[in-house]
């Protein structure tokens, strides 16, 4: 049954049996939560969200750049993906 509260909102009244069933439902849902899994997922998200920036030495950057340029020069203009991967 609904009644209007002091601020004009409708408030529902529940029987003791309905309240007991709601409380039991909440308890069952809480007990069924995979708490350890949730904790591990949160920890993993936190770990993966950290940015790890590795600065390559200039000679290594230059070597990689040159290798890429040479590789691109050897590709046919319309090379397919398989040919590009070599």
C-alpha positions as CSV (number, residue, x, y, z in Angstrom):
1,X,0.0,0.0,0.0
2,X,1.3,3.5,-0.8
3,X,1.0,6.6,1.3
4,X,2.2,10.1,0.7
5,X,5.1,11.2,2.9
6,X,5.7,14.6,4.4
7,X,7.6,15.8,1.2
8,X,4.9,14.6,-1.1
9,X,6.6,11.4,-2.2
10,X,4.8,8.1,-2.2
11,X,6.2,5.7,0.3
12,X,5.5,2.0,0.0
13,X,4.7,0.0,3.1
14,X,5.9,-3.6,3.2
15,X,4.7,-6.4,5.3
16,X,7.2,-8.1,7.7
17,X,7.2,-11.1,5.4
18,X,8.0,-9.0,2.3
19,X,10.9,-7.3,4.2
20,X,12.2,-10.7,5.4
21,X,12.2,-12.0,1.8
22,X,13.9,-8.8,0.5
23,X,16.6,-9.1,3.2
24,X,17.1,-12.8,2.4
25,X,17.4,-12.0,-1.3
26,X,20.1,-9.4,-0.7
27,X,21.9,-11.8,1.6
28,X,21.8,-14.6,-1.1
29,X,23.0,-12.2,-3.8
30,X,25.9,-11.0,-1.5
31,X,26.9,-14.6,-0.7
32,X,26.9,-15.5,-4.4
33,X,29.2,-12.6,-5.4
34,X,32.6,-13.8,-6.7
35,X,34.4,-11.5,-4.3
36,X,37.9,-12.9,-4.9
37,X,37.4,-12.7,-8.7
38,X,36.2,-9.1,-8.4
39,X,39.2,-8.3,-6.3
40,X,41.6,-9.9,-8.8
41,X,40.0,-8.2,-11.8
42,X,40.3,-4.8,-10.1
43,X,44.0,-5.5,-9.3
44,X,44.6,-6.6,-12.9
45,X,42.9,-3.4,-14.3
46,X,45.0,-1.3,-12.0
47,X,48.2,-3.1,-13.1
48,X,47.3,-2.8,-16.8
49,X,46.3,0.9,-16.6
50,X,49.8,1.9,-15.4
51,X,51.7,3.3,-18.4
52,X,55.1,1.8,-18.8
53,X,57.2,4.0,-21.2
54,X,60.4,2.6,-22.4
55,X,62.7,5.0,-24.2
56,X,64.7,3.3,-26.9
57,X,68.3,4.4,-27.4
58,X,68.8,6.6,-30.5
59,X,70.9,4.1,-32.4
60,X,68.3,1.4,-31.9
61,X,65.5,3.8,-33.1
62,X,67.6,4.6,-36.2
63,X,68.2,0.9,-36.9
64,X,64.5,0.0,-36.6
65,X,63.5,3.0,-38.8
66,X,66.0,2.0,-41.5
67,X,64.8,-1.6,-41.5
68,X,61.2,-0.4,-41.9
69,X,62.2,1.9,-44.8
70,X,64.1,-0.8,-46.5
71,X,61.2,-3.3,-46.1
72,X,58.8,-0.8,-47.5
73,X,61.1,-0.2,-50.5
74,X,61.1,-3.9,-51.4
75,X,57.3,-4.2,-51.4
76,X,55.4,-4.1,-54.6
77,X,53.0,-1.1,-54.8
78,X,49.9,-3.4,-54.5
79,X,51.4,-6.1,-52.2
80,X,48.8,-8.1,-50.2
81,X,48.9,-8.5,-46.5
82,X,50.7,-11.9,-46.7
83,X,53.5,-10.4,-48.8
84,X,53.7,-7.4,-46.5
85,X,54.2,-9.6,-43.5
86,X,57.0,-11.5,-45.3
